[in-house]
């Protein structure tokens, strides 16, 4: 039940029981009892089913023993997952004043970088995690700035002489961090500055010591071009407040005192305060307010002292996949006025590339930036000294992004696409045996769930309630045709009341608290890939042209179609298992009869939210719980984006709903449900008849009277003939 890429999925046990992470002990017991009644080996009539039931029974027992222990094992599991339980981790020992959510986010981030084999794993490593490899303990990062002057190129003093851009100054600050035992860290690096051939370097070393779970001490020294020694003590007072006190010494300037504090004011807002008393000419007070949203970040900062001023920073995601980000920065102070605006594109993992235009008292500059595995490079190019030169500003603002986009879509994107296809095929072949084993286990579990699931569907059909007709789970680009409208993204063959862009459901929002514009999401298989091979994002967002991804939606769809074609060729040749699974029996089993149906949630006539099933049946899929861990499901494509699509009847009328891997849904009240019409609706009605859930006399949706007529009558006796074939889909 681990997530893709080796990242621990701390929701696997919750998925197995299909309960919320906030479920009470009684809810855990109820879900466990319901499943063990079916999966108990003693209840199976033959040896084959008995073997399958025994394996499922042991997994259910394991999940139950952990989740019912709300003050012990469950606490550790919620933070560190099954790997933490196996390693004997104790949250109380390593808490460090952090909330459970913060600990979970820190551990997940460390696992993600360790799975990538990246260089940042050690720096992000939680205290005393179970991973102890030397490669995981060492991390390197750096910042490199190369300032260039191209004013003579754009406005030469002699047009007969070609003048190349000149390098004005360089700055490099590489560093390496080594995570030691007990939360200690040692670091060292080189700080170099060079301006027009003159400069120097300084050696920097530091040590971080965790004194207690709430206290830490940092010591650092810089020797060379600039010499300084510093000692800082940090205290975590509670989950929202920490403070630090530091002393510094510079031989040429004297002693300084720094006092700082950070407070989490609310879920979105945080504040930082700093007081600097020395060294000489360095007195000042600083205040910073930060608001972090799901897709945006706003920072307001005020400094009083020798460098007094006010600055504002803002970043917002331009597409649902949170790949494109718009950034703006403004500063007004004693040192002048500065304004900057630009856009950045997330590539893979923590890598990104960006372009911005900067205007300050020194002139107008175009800034290129990028980062790969913690190594960040910035290249500001001065274009003109005259900030009133509107032609240069307009050219840098318009021509610059167009040139970057042209290079991306004509050169970078095709190369990345080929690389993704090769890497995806390689990973899938390497995991072929495990995937086939998981598919076989899922199908075996579905055989045990089939009798109960079918009885529930038949009963709901006789009452005109919620009837699951068909459900498939897998990668969007290769899902089979649940109904005619699923044949293509363009919504062919259907006339649903909402656009086809909604088929993949609203974008998920699983970004960890504190991330600037949301966590990078993975798209997998051959059609899309994960962070490690340059994903374009899990969710392409709406293609209606209202977002940046909509502008390039057509080219992305063409690229995904080409990649899906390569995937399909290998699958047809038998080299790869299909990236989808029929989960109709498993979904039917999860439908419950509520004594008190919840009120309608959506507008009547536009979605199932305004239509309550007369039987009170509901299907709940909880937020944050990976559907690959549900009973009867499996991870058909590790590391890939996956969705669950369900075609169902409610009061005899057909609907379609599509939800993401960790997206919440509640049928029939989920607003994602789309009413089906025409041939789409006919397909669902025909499938229900074939399965014996509706009498053969039920009219098609496109015929006079529609699908609602006859849905309340009893299903025919042939519903027991076993025409249901959901378990053959893997």
C-alpha positions as CSV (number, residue, x, y, z in Angstrom):
1,X,0.0,0.0,0.0
2,X,2.9,2.3,-0.6
3,X,2.5,5.2,-2.9
4,X,4.2,5.6,-6.1
5,X,7.8,6.4,-6.4
6,X,8.5,4.7,-3.1
7,X,6.8,7.4,-1.1
8,X,5.1,6.0,1.9
9,X,1.3,6.2,1.7
10,X,0.0,6.7,5.2
11,X,-3.6,6.3,4.1
12,X,-3.3,2.7,2.8
13,X,-5.0,1.2,5.9
14,X,-7.8,3.8,5.7
15,X,-8.3,2.9,2.0
16,X,-8.5,-0.8,2.8
17,X,-11.4,-0.1,5.2
18,X,-12.8,2.8,3.1
19,X,-12.9,5.1,6.1
20,X,-11.9,8.7,6.6
21,X,-8.5,9.5,8.3
22,X,-10.7,11.1,11.1
23,X,-12.8,8.0,11.6
24,X,-13.6,7.1,15.2
25,X,-12.8,3.8,16.8
26,X,-16.4,2.7,16.4
27,X,-16.3,3.5,12.6
28,X,-13.1,1.5,12.3
29,X,-14.7,-1.5,14.1
30,X,-17.8,-1.3,12.0
31,X,-15.9,-1.2,8.7
32,X,-13.6,-4.1,9.8
33,X,-16.5,-6.3,10.9
34,X,-18.3,-5.8,7.6
35,X,-15.3,-6.9,5.6
36,X,-14.1,-9.8,7.7
37,X,-17.6,-11.4,7.5
38,X,-17.0,-11.7,3.8
39,X,-13.2,-12.3,3.8
40,X,-13.1,-14.9,6.7
41,X,-11.5,-18.1,5.4
42,X,-14.0,-20.3,7.2
43,X,-16.8,-18.8,5.1
44,X,-15.3,-19.9,1.8
45,X,-16.5,-23.1,0.1
46,X,-13.5,-24.0,-1.9
47,X,-9.7,-23.9,-1.5
48,X,-9.0,-21.2,-4.1
49,X,-11.3,-18.7,-2.5
50,X,-10.1,-19.8,0.9
51,X,-6.5,-18.9,0.0
52,X,-7.5,-15.4,-1.4
53,X,-9.7,-14.8,1.7
54,X,-6.8,-15.7,4.0
55,X,-4.5,-13.1,2.5
56,X,-7.2,-10.4,2.6
57,X,-8.2,-11.4,6.1
58,X,-4.6,-10.9,7.4
59,X,-4.4,-7.5,5.7
60,X,-7.7,-6.5,7.3
61,X,-6.5,-7.6,10.7
62,X,-3.3,-5.7,10.3
63,X,-5.1,-2.5,9.4
64,X,-7.6,-2.9,12.2
65,X,-5.0,-3.5,14.9
66,X,-3.2,-0.2,13.9
67,X,-6.2,2.1,13.4
68,X,-8.1,1.0,16.5
69,X,-5.1,1.9,18.6
70,X,-5.8,5.7,18.4
71,X,-3.2,6.7,21.0
72,X,-0.4,4.5,19.9
73,X,0.2,2.8,16.6
74,X,-2.3,4.9,14.7
75,X,-0.5,8.1,15.7
76,X,2.8,6.8,14.4
77,X,1.1,5.4,11.2
78,X,-0.6,8.7,10.5
79,X,2.9,10.4,10.4
80,X,5.4,7.8,9.2
81,X,3.2,5.2,7.5
82,X,3.8,1.4,7.6
83,X,7.5,2.0,7.2
84,X,7.6,4.0,10.4
85,X,5.7,1.3,12.2
86,X,8.1,-1.4,11.0
87,X,11.1,0.8,12.1
88,X,9.6,1.3,15.5
89,X,9.4,5.1,15.3
90,X,7.6,7.0,18.1
91,X,6.0,10.3,17.2
92,X,6.2,11.5,20.8
93,X,10.0,11.2,20.8
94,X,10.6,13.0,17.5
95,X,7.8,15.5,17.7
96,X,10.0,18.5,18.0
97,X,7.0,20.8,18.8
98,X,5.6,20.3,15.3
99,X,1.9,19.5,14.6
100,X,1.0,16.0,13.2
101,X,0.3,17.6,9.8
102,X,3.7,19.3,9.8
103,X,5.4,16.0,10.7
104,X,3.5,14.1,8.0
105,X,4.5,16.8,5.4
106,X,8.1,16.7,6.5
107,X,8.3,12.9,6.3
108,X,6.5,12.7,3.0
109,X,8.9,15.3,1.5
110,X,11.9,13.4,2.7
111,X,10.5,10.1,1.3
112,X,9.8,11.8,-2.0
113,X,13.3,13.1,-2.4
114,X,14.9,9.9,-1.2
115,X,12.8,7.9,-3.8
116,X,14.1,10.2,-6.5
117,X,17.7,9.5,-5.4
118,X,18.1,13.3,-5.3
119,X,20.7,15.3,-3.4
120,X,18.2,17.1,-1.2
121,X,17.1,14.0,0.9
122,X,19.5,14.6,3.7
123,X,18.7,18.2,4.2
124,X,15.0,17.4,4.3
125,X,15.5,14.2,6.4
126,X,13.3,14.1,9.5
127,X,15.0,13.4,12.9
128,X,16.1,9.8,13.2
129,X,14.1,8.5,10.2
130,X,14.6,4.8,9.4
131,X,16.7,5.6,6.3
132,X,20.3,5.7,7.2
133,X,22.2,5.4,3.9
134,X,25.2,7.8,3.5
135,X,23.9,8.9,0.1
136,X,20.6,9.9,1.7
137,X,22.5,11.9,4.3
138,X,24.5,14.2,2.0
139,X,22.8,17.0,0.2
140,X,24.3,19.8,-2.0
141,X,22.8,23.0,-3.2
142,X,24.0,26.3,-4.5
143,X,23.2,29.7,-5.9
144,X,25.0,31.1,-8.9
145,X,24.4,34.6,-10.3
146,X,26.0,36.0,-13.5
147,X,25.2,39.6,-14.2
148,X,25.6,40.7,-17.8
149,X,25.5,44.1,-19.6
150,X,24.0,44.1,-23.1
151,X,23.4,47.8,-23.4
152,X,26.1,48.2,-26.0
153,X,24.6,45.4,-28.1
154,X,21.2,47.1,-28.2
155,X,22.4,50.6,-28.6
156,X,26.0,50.5,-29.8
157,X,28.1,53.7,-29.9
158,X,29.4,52.6,-33.3
159,X,27.0,50.6,-35.4
160,X,29.8,49.3,-37.5
161,X,31.3,47.5,-34.5
162,X,29.6,44.4,-33.0
163,X,29.8,44.4,-29.2
164,X,29.0,41.2,-27.3
165,X,27.3,41.2,-23.9
166,X,29.8,41.8,-21.1
167,X,30.0,39.9,-17.8
168,X,29.8,42.5,-15.1
169,X,29.9,40.3,-11.9
170,X,29.5,36.8,-10.7
171,X,28.4,35.3,-7.4
172,X,28.6,31.6,-6.4
173,X,27.5,30.1,-3.2
174,X,27.7,26.2,-3.3
175,X,27.2,24.3,-0.1
176,X,27.0,20.7,1.1
177,X,25.0,19.5,4.1
178,X,25.7,16.2,6.0
179,X,22.9,14.9,8.2
180,X,24.4,13.2,11.2
181,X,22.7,11.1,13.9
182,X,20.2,12.5,16.5
183,X,19.1,15.3,14.2
184,X,22.6,16.9,14.0
185,X,23.8,18.5,10.7
186,X,27.1,19.7,9.5
187,X,27.6,22.0,6.5
188,X,30.3,23.7,4.5
189,X,30.6,25.8,1.4
190,X,32.4,28.5,-0.5
191,X,31.1,32.0,-1.0
192,X,32.7,33.8,-4.0
193,X,32.2,37.3,-5.4
194,X,33.8,38.7,-8.5
195,X,33.1,42.1,-10.1
196,X,35.0,43.2,-13.2
197,X,37.9,40.9,-12.4
198,X,38.2,41.9,-8.8
199,X,36.9,39.9,-5.9
200,X,37.6,37.0,-3.5
201,X,36.2,34.0,-1.7
202,X,35.2,33.0,1.8
203,X,35.0,29.5,3.4
204,X,31.8,28.9,5.3
205,X,31.2,26.1,7.8
206,X,28.2,25.4,10.1
207,X,26.9,22.9,12.6
208,X,23.3,22.3,13.8
209,X,22.7,20.5,17.1
210,X,19.3,19.4,18.3
211,X,19.6,19.8,22.1
212,X,16.1,18.6,22.9
213,X,12.9,18.0,20.9
214,X,12.2,21.7,21.3
215,X,15.6,23.3,21.4
216,X,18.4,23.6,18.9
217,X,21.7,25.4,18.6
218,X,23.4,26.6,15.4
219,X,27.0,27.7,15.0
220,X,28.6,29.1,11.9
221,X,31.8,30.7,10.7
222,X,33.0,32.5,7.6
223,X,36.7,33.0,7.0
224,X,38.3,34.8,4.0
225,X,37.2,37.8,2.0
226,X,34.7,38.4,4.8
227,X,35.1,37.0,8.3
228,X,32.2,36.5,10.7
229,X,31.3,34.1,13.6
230,X,27.7,33.5,14.7
231,X,25.9,31.4,17.3
232,X,22.0,31.1,17.3
233,X,19.7,29.3,19.8
234,X,16.2,28.4,18.7
235,X,13.2,27.4,20.9
236,X,9.9,25.9,19.8
237,X,7.4,27.1,22.3
238,X,4.3,25.4,20.9
239,X,2.9,24.2,17.5
240,X,2.6,27.8,16.2
241,X,5.4,29.9,17.9
242,X,9.2,29.6,17.8
243,X,11.8,32.2,18.6
244,X,15.6,32.6,18.2
245,X,18.4,34.6,19.7
246,X,21.7,35.0,18.0
247,X,25.1,36.6,18.6
248,X,27.5,37.5,15.8
249,X,31.0,38.9,15.7
250,X,32.9,40.6,12.8
251,X,36.5,41.7,13.5
252,X,36.1,44.9,11.5
253,X,32.6,45.7,12.8
254,X,32.2,44.3,16.3
255,X,29.5,42.3,18.1
256,X,25.8,42.1,17.0
257,X,22.6,40.7,18.6
258,X,19.8,39.3,16.6
259,X,16.4,38.3,18.0
260,X,13.7,36.7,15.8
261,X,10.3,35.1,16.1
262,X,8.0,33.1,13.8
263,X,4.2,32.7,14.5
264,X,1.6,30.8,12.6
265,X,-1.2,33.3,12.9
266,X,-3.9,31.1,11.2
267,X,-4.1,28.3,8.7
268,X,-3.1,30.7,5.9
269,X,-1.2,33.5,7.6
270,X,2.2,33.5,9.3
271,X,4.3,36.3,10.7
272,X,8.0,36.8,11.2
273,X,9.7,39.5,13.3
274,X,13.4,40.4,13.6
275,X,15.4,42.9,15.8
276,X,19.0,43.6,14.9
277,X,21.2,45.4,17.4
278,X,24.6,45.7,15.8
279,X,27.2,45.3,14.5
280,X,27.9,48.8,13.6
281,X,25.7,50.3,10.9
282,X,23.4,47.2,11.0
283,X,20.7,48.2,13.5
284,X,17.2,47.6,12.3
285,X,13.7,46.1,12.8
286,X,11.9,43.8,10.3
287,X,8.4,42.5,10.1
288,X,7.1,40.0,7.5
289,X,3.6,38.8,6.9
290,X,3.0,35.7,4.6
291,X,-0.2,34.3,3.3
292,X,0.0,30.9,1.7
293,X,-3.0,29.7,-0.3
294,X,-3.7,26.6,-2.3
295,X,-2.5,28.2,-5.5
296,X,-0.9,31.5,-4.4
297,X,1.6,33.1,-2.0
298,X,1.7,36.7,-0.8
299,X,4.5,38.2,1.2
300,X,4.6,41.7,2.7
301,X,7.8,43.0,4.4
302,X,8.7,46.2,6.2
303,X,12.3,47.0,7.2
304,X,13.3,49.9,9.4
305,X,17.0,50.9,9.8
306,X,19.9,51.5,7.4
307,X,18.1,49.7,4.6
308,X,14.5,50.9,5.4
309,X,11.9,50.0,2.8
310,X,8.7,48.1,2.0
311,X,8.5,45.1,-0.4
312,X,5.7,43.0,-1.7
313,X,5.9,39.6,-3.4
314,X,3.2,37.7,-5.0
315,X,3.1,34.3,-6.8
316,X,0.0,32.5,-8.3
317,X,-0.4,29.3,-10.3
318,X,-1.8,29.9,-13.8
319,X,-3.0,26.4,-14.4
320,X,-4.7,23.6,-12.5
321,X,-1.6,21.5,-12.6
322,X,0.4,24.3,-10.9
323,X,3.2,24.1,-13.4
324,X,3.1,27.7,-14.7
325,X,3.5,30.4,-12.0
326,X,3.2,34.1,-12.4
327,X,5.5,36.1,-10.0
328,X,5.6,39.8,-9.2
329,X,7.8,41.8,-6.9
330,X,7.9,45.4,-5.9
331,X,10.2,47.3,-3.5
332,X,10.3,50.9,-2.3
333,X,12.9,52.2,0.1
334,X,15.9,54.3,0.8
335,X,17.9,52.3,-1.8
336,X,15.5,53.1,-4.6
337,X,12.5,51.7,-6.3
338,X,12.4,48.3,-8.0
339,X,9.7,46.3,-9.8
340,X,9.8,42.8,-11.3
341,X,7.3,40.6,-13.0
342,X,7.8,37.2,-14.7
343,X,6.7,33.6,-15.2
344,X,8.2,30.3,-14.2
345,X,7.6,26.7,-15.4
346,X,8.1,23.7,-13.1
347,X,9.9,21.0,-14.9
348,X,10.5,17.9,-12.8
349,X,10.8,17.5,-9.0
350,X,12.1,20.8,-7.7
351,X,13.5,21.9,-11.0
352,X,12.2,25.0,-12.7
353,X,12.9,27.5,-15.4
354,X,11.8,31.2,-15.4
355,X,11.9,34.5,-17.1
356,X,11.3,38.0,-15.6
357,X,11.7,41.7,-16.4
358,X,13.2,43.9,-13.8
359,X,13.1,47.7,-13.7
360,X,15.1,49.7,-11.1
361,X,17.1,52.9,-10.8
362,X,20.0,51.1,-12.6
363,X,17.9,50.3,-15.7
364,X,15.9,47.6,-17.3
365,X,17.0,44.0,-17.2
366,X,15.8,40.6,-18.5
367,X,16.4,37.9,-15.9
368,X,16.7,34.2,-16.9
369,X,16.6,31.7,-14.0
370,X,16.6,28.0,-13.5
371,X,17.1,25.3,-10.9
372,X,18.1,21.6,-11.2
373,X,18.5,19.4,-8.1
374,X,19.0,22.3,-5.7
375,X,21.5,24.2,-8.0
376,X,20.0,27.5,-8.9
377,X,21.3,29.8,-11.6
378,X,20.3,33.4,-12.3
379,X,21.4,35.5,-15.3
380,X,20.2,39.1,-15.2
381,X,21.0,40.9,-18.5
382,X,21.0,44.7,-18.4
383,X,19.3,45.9,-21.6
384,X,19.2,49.7,-21.1
385,X,20.1,52.3,-18.4
386,X,17.1,54.4,-19.3
387,X,14.0,53.2,-17.5
388,X,11.9,55.4,-19.7
389,X,12.8,53.5,-22.9
390,X,9.4,51.9,-23.4
391,X,10.5,50.1,-26.6
392,X,13.0,48.0,-24.6
393,X,10.6,47.4,-21.8
394,X,7.9,46.3,-24.3
395,X,10.3,44.1,-26.2
396,X,11.6,42.4,-23.0
397,X,8.1,41.9,-21.8
398,X,6.6,40.5,-25.0
399,X,9.4,39.2,-27.2
400,X,11.3,37.5,-24.3
401,X,8.4,35.2,-23.2
402,X,7.6,34.4,-26.8
403,X,11.1,33.4,-27.5
404,X,11.3,31.2,-24.4
405,X,7.9,29.6,-25.3
406,X,9.1,28.9,-28.8
407,X,12.2,27.2,-27.6
408,X,10.2,25.2,-25.1
409,X,7.6,23.9,-27.5
410,X,9.8,23.3,-30.5
411,X,12.9,21.9,-28.8
412,X,12.6,21.2,-25.1
413,X,9.0,19.7,-25.0
414,X,9.6,17.1,-27.8
415,X,12.9,16.0,-26.1
416,X,11.2,15.7,-22.7
417,X,8.3,13.8,-24.3
418,X,10.6,11.2,-25.9
419,X,12.5,10.9,-22.6
420,X,9.2,10.4,-20.7
421,X,8.1,7.6,-23.0
422,X,11.4,5.8,-22.7
423,X,11.5,6.1,-18.9
424,X,7.8,5.2,-18.5
425,X,8.2,2.0,-20.6
426,X,11.4,1.1,-18.7
427,X,9.7,1.5,-15.3
428,X,6.6,-0.4,-16.4
429,X,8.6,-3.3,-17.7
430,X,10.7,-3.4,-14.5
431,X,7.5,-3.6,-12.4
432,X,5.7,-6.0,-14.7
433,X,5.7,-9.0,-12.4
434,X,4.5,-6.9,-9.4
435,X,1.7,-5.2,-11.4
436,X,0.4,-8.5,-12.7
437,X,0.5,-10.0,-9.2
438,X,-1.5,-7.0,-7.9
439,X,-4.0,-7.3,-10.7
440,X,-4.6,-11.0,-10.0
441,X,-5.0,-10.3,-6.3
442,X,-7.5,-7.5,-7.0
443,X,-9.6,-9.7,-9.3
444,X,-9.6,-12.5,-6.8
445,X,-10.9,-10.1,-4.1
446,X,-13.6,-8.9,-6.5
447,X,-14.8,-12.5,-6.9
448,X,-15.4,-12.6,-3.2
449,X,-17.2,-9.2,-3.2
450,X,-19.3,-10.0,-6.2
451,X,-22.3,-11.7,-4.5
452,X,-22.8,-9.0,-1.9
453,X,-22.2,-6.2,-4.3
454,X,-24.6,-7.6,-6.9
455,X,-27.3,-8.1,-4.3
456,X,-27.0,-4.5,-3.2
457,X,-27.2,-3.2,-6.7
458,X,-30.2,-5.4,-7.5
459,X,-32.0,-4.2,-4.4
460,X,-31.3,-0.5,-5.2
461,X,-32.5,-1.1,-8.8
462,X,-35.8,-2.5,-7.5
463,X,-36.3,0.7,-5.4
464,X,-35.1,3.2,-8.0
465,X,-32.1,4.0,-5.9
466,X,-28.4,4.3,-6.6
467,X,-27.3,1.5,-9.0
468,X,-23.7,1.2,-9.9
469,X,-23.7,-0.1,-13.5
470,X,-20.1,0.1,-14.4
471,X,-16.9,1.4,-12.8
472,X,-13.3,1.5,-14.2
473,X,-10.1,2.7,-12.5
474,X,-6.9,3.6,-14.2
475,X,-5.0,6.1,-16.4
476,X,-7.4,8.6,-18.1
477,X,-5.7,8.2,-21.6
478,X,-6.2,4.4,-21.7
479,X,-9.5,3.8,-19.8
480,X,-11.9,1.6,-21.8
481,X,-15.3,3.0,-22.9
482,X,-17.6,3.1,-20.0
483,X,-20.1,4.9,-22.2
484,X,-19.9,6.6,-25.6
485,X,-18.7,9.9,-24.2
486,X,-15.5,8.3,-22.8
487,X,-14.3,7.5,-26.3
488,X,-12.5,10.8,-26.6
489,X,-11.6,13.9,-24.5
490,X,-13.6,16.0,-26.9
491,X,-16.9,14.6,-25.6
492,X,-17.8,12.7,-28.8
493,X,-21.0,10.8,-28.8
494,X,-22.7,12.6,-26.0
495,X,-24.6,15.7,-25.1
496,X,-24.1,16.0,-21.4
497,X,-24.9,19.4,-19.8
498,X,-21.3,20.1,-18.8
499,X,-18.2,20.4,-21.0
500,X,-15.9,17.4,-21.6
501,X,-13.1,19.1,-19.7
502,X,-14.9,18.1,-16.5
503,X,-14.5,14.4,-17.2
504,X,-11.4,14.2,-15.2
505,X,-13.0,16.0,-12.3
506,X,-11.9,19.1,-10.5
507,X,-8.1,19.4,-9.9
508,X,-7.0,17.7,-6.7
509,X,-5.6,19.9,-4.0
510,X,-3.0,18.0,-2.0
511,X,-0.3,20.6,-1.7
512,X,1.4,20.5,1.6
513,X,1.1,23.6,3.8
514,X,3.8,26.0,3.1
515,X,4.5,25.2,-0.5
516,X,4.4,28.3,-2.7
517,X,2.0,27.3,-5.3
518,X,1.1,23.7,-4.5
519,X,2.9,20.5,-4.7
520,X,3.9,19.1,-8.1
521,X,1.6,16.4,-9.1
522,X,2.5,13.3,-11.2
523,X,1.1,12.1,-14.5
524,X,2.1,8.7,-15.5
525,X,2.3,5.8,-17.7
526,X,3.4,6.5,-21.3
527,X,0.9,9.3,-21.6
528,X,2.2,11.2,-18.6
529,X,5.1,10.8,-16.2
530,X,6.2,11.5,-12.7
531,X,8.5,14.1,-11.3
532,X,11.6,12.0,-11.9
533,X,11.2,12.0,-15.7
534,X,9.9,15.5,-16.3
535,X,6.2,15.5,-15.8
536,X,4.0,18.1,-17.4
537,X,1.7,17.9,-14.4
538,X,-1.0,15.5,-13.3
539,X,-3.9,17.6,-14.2
540,X,-3.8,19.6,-17.4
541,X,-6.6,21.8,-16.2
542,X,-9.5,23.1,-18.2
543,X,-9.0,23.4,-21.9
544,X,-11.5,26.2,-22.4
545,X,-8.7,28.8,-23.0
546,X,-9.3,30.6,-19.7
547,X,-6.0,29.4,-18.3
548,X,-2.4,29.1,-19.6
549,X,-2.8,25.4,-20.0
550,X,-6.0,26.1,-22.1
551,X,-3.8,28.1,-24.5
552,X,-1.7,25.1,-25.2
553,X,-4.4,22.5,-24.5
554,X,-4.6,21.3,-28.1
555,X,-0.8,20.6,-28.4
556,X,-0.9,18.8,-25.1
557,X,-3.8,16.6,-26.2
558,X,-1.9,15.8,-29.4
559,X,1.2,14.9,-27.4
560,X,-0.7,12.7,-25.0
561,X,-2.5,11.0,-27.9
562,X,0.9,10.1,-29.5
563,X,2.2,8.8,-26.2
564,X,-0.9,6.8,-25.5
565,X,-0.6,5.3,-29.0
566,X,2.9,4.0,-28.1
567,X,1.6,2.7,-24.9
568,X,-1.3,0.9,-26.6
569,X,1.1,-0.7,-29.1
570,X,3.2,-2.3,-26.4
571,X,0.1,-3.3,-24.4
572,X,-1.5,-4.9,-27.5
573,X,1.7,-6.8,-28.1
574,X,1.5,-8.3,-24.6
575,X,4.6,-6.6,-23.3
576,X,2.7,-4.5,-20.8
577,X,-0.4,-5.1,-18.7
578,X,-3.3,-2.7,-19.3
579,X,-3.4,0.4,-17.2
580,X,-7.0,0.0,-16.1
581,X,-9.1,-2.3,-14.0
582,X,-12.8,-3.0,-14.0
583,X,-13.8,-2.3,-10.3
584,X,-17.6,-2.6,-10.6
585,X,-17.9,-5.3,-7.9
586,X,-15.7,-3.4,-5.5
587,X,-17.6,-0.1,-5.9
588,X,-21.0,-1.8,-5.6
589,X,-19.8,-3.4,-2.3
590,X,-18.9,0.1,-0.9
591,X,-22.5,1.4,-1.5
592,X,-24.2,1.8,1.9
593,X,-27.8,2.2,3.0
594,X,-28.1,5.4,5.0
595,X,-30.9,5.7,7.5
596,X,-30.9,9.5,7.1
597,X,-29.8,10.5,3.5
598,X,-27.9,13.7,3.4
599,X,-29.7,16.7,1.8
600,X,-29.3,17.5,-1.9
601,X,-26.1,19.3,-2.7
602,X,-26.4,20.4,-6.3
603,X,-28.8,22.3,-8.4
604,X,-31.8,20.3,-9.5
605,X,-31.7,19.1,-13.0
606,X,-27.9,19.8,-13.5
607,X,-26.3,17.1,-11.4
608,X,-27.2,14.3,-9.1
609,X,-26.9,16.7,-6.2
610,X,-30.6,17.6,-6.6
611,X,-31.8,14.0,-6.9
612,X,-32.0,11.8,-3.9
613,X,-32.2,8.0,-4.3
614,X,-35.4,6.8,-2.8
615,X,-33.5,3.9,-1.1
616,X,-31.1,6.3,0.6
617,X,-28.0,4.5,-0.8
618,X,-24.7,6.4,-0.7
619,X,-21.2,5.8,-1.9
620,X,-18.5,7.8,0.0
621,X,-14.9,8.1,-1.1
622,X,-12.8,10.0,1.4
623,X,-10.4,12.9,0.6
624,X,-6.7,12.1,0.8
625,X,-7.2,8.3,0.7
626,X,-5.6,6.7,-2.4
627,X,-8.2,4.7,-4.3
628,X,-5.5,2.1,-5.3
629,X,-5.7,0.9,-1.7
630,X,-9.4,0.2,-1.7
631,X,-10.4,-3.4,-1.5
632,X,-10.7,-4.9,-5.0
633,X,-8.5,-2.2,-6.4
634,X,-4.7,-2.1,-7.1
635,X,-2.1,0.3,-8.4
636,X,-2.3,-0.5,-12.2
637,X,0.3,2.1,-13.1
638,X,2.7,3.1,-10.3
639,X,3.6,6.8,-10.4
640,X,0.9,7.7,-12.9
641,X,-2.2,9.8,-12.7
642,X,-5.3,7.7,-12.2
643,X,-9.0,8.4,-12.0
644,X,-12.1,6.4,-11.1
645,X,-15.0,6.7,-13.5
646,X,-18.5,5.4,-12.5
647,X,-21.6,5.1,-14.6
648,X,-24.7,4.7,-12.4
649,X,-28.4,5.0,-12.4
650,X,-30.4,7.2,-10.0
651,X,-34.2,6.8,-10.1
652,X,-33.6,5.2,-13.5
653,X,-31.7,8.1,-15.0
654,X,-28.1,7.5,-16.1
655,X,-25.2,9.6,-14.7
656,X,-21.4,9.6,-15.0
657,X,-18.9,10.7,-12.4
658,X,-15.1,10.9,-12.5
659,X,-12.9,11.5,-9.5
660,X,-9.2,11.8,-9.0
661,X,-6.9,9.4,-7.0
662,X,-7.3,11.2,-3.7
663,X,-10.4,13.3,-4.5
664,X,-13.5,13.2,-2.3
665,X,-16.9,12.1,-3.7
666,X,-20.3,11.2,-2.3
667,X,-22.9,9.7,-4.5
668,X,-25.6,10.6,-5.3
669,X,-24.9,14.0,-3.8
670,X,-21.5,14.6,-5.5
671,X,-21.5,17.8,-7.7
672,X,-19.1,16.1,-10.2
673,X,-21.9,13.9,-11.5
674,X,-22.9,14.5,-15.1
675,X,-26.4,13.5,-16.4
676,X,-26.0,11.5,-19.6
677,X,-28.2,11.8,-22.7
678,X,-28.6,10.2,-26.1
679,X,-26.3,7.3,-27.0
680,X,-24.4,7.7,-23.8
681,X,-27.5,7.1,-21.7
682,X,-28.6,4.2,-24.0
683,X,-25.2,2.5,-23.4
684,X,-25.7,2.6,-19.6
685,X,-29.3,1.3,-19.8
686,X,-28.2,-1.5,-22.1
687,X,-25.4,-2.5,-19.7
688,X,-27.9,-2.5,-16.8
689,X,-30.2,-4.8,-18.8
690,X,-27.4,-7.2,-19.7
691,X,-26.5,-7.5,-16.0
692,X,-30.1,-8.2,-15.0
693,X,-30.4,-5.0,-13.0
694,X,-33.3,-3.6,-15.2
695,X,-36.1,-5.5,-16.9
696,X,-35.6,-6.0,-20.7
697,X,-38.8,-3.9,-21.2
698,X,-37.1,-0.7,-19.8
699,X,-37.1,1.9,-22.6
700,X,-33.9,3.4,-23.8
701,X,-33.0,7.0,-22.7
702,X,-33.4,8.3,-26.3
703,X,-36.8,6.7,-26.7
704,X,-40.1,8.4,-25.8
705,X,-40.5,8.4,-22.0
706,X,-36.8,8.3,-21.3
707,X,-34.9,6.1,-18.9
708,X,-36.9,7.2,-15.9
709,X,-39.8,5.0,-16.9
710,X,-39.8,1.5,-15.6
711,X,-36.8,2.0,-13.3
712,X,-38.9,1.5,-10.2
713,X,-40.2,-1.9,-11.3
714,X,-38.6,-5.1,-10.0
715,X,-35.7,-6.4,-12.0
716,X,-36.3,-9.6,-14.0
717,X,-35.4,-13.0,-12.6
718,X,-32.4,-13.2,-15.0
719,X,-30.4,-10.9,-12.7
720,X,-29.3,-14.0,-10.9
721,X,-28.0,-15.7,-14.1
722,X,-24.5,-14.3,-13.6
723,X,-24.4,-12.1,-16.7
724,X,-22.3,-9.6,-14.7
725,X,-18.7,-9.6,-16.0
726,X,-16.9,-6.9,-14.1
727,X,-14.1,-9.2,-12.9
728,X,-12.9,-9.9,-16.4
729,X,-11.7,-6.4,-17.0
730,X,-8.1,-6.6,-15.7
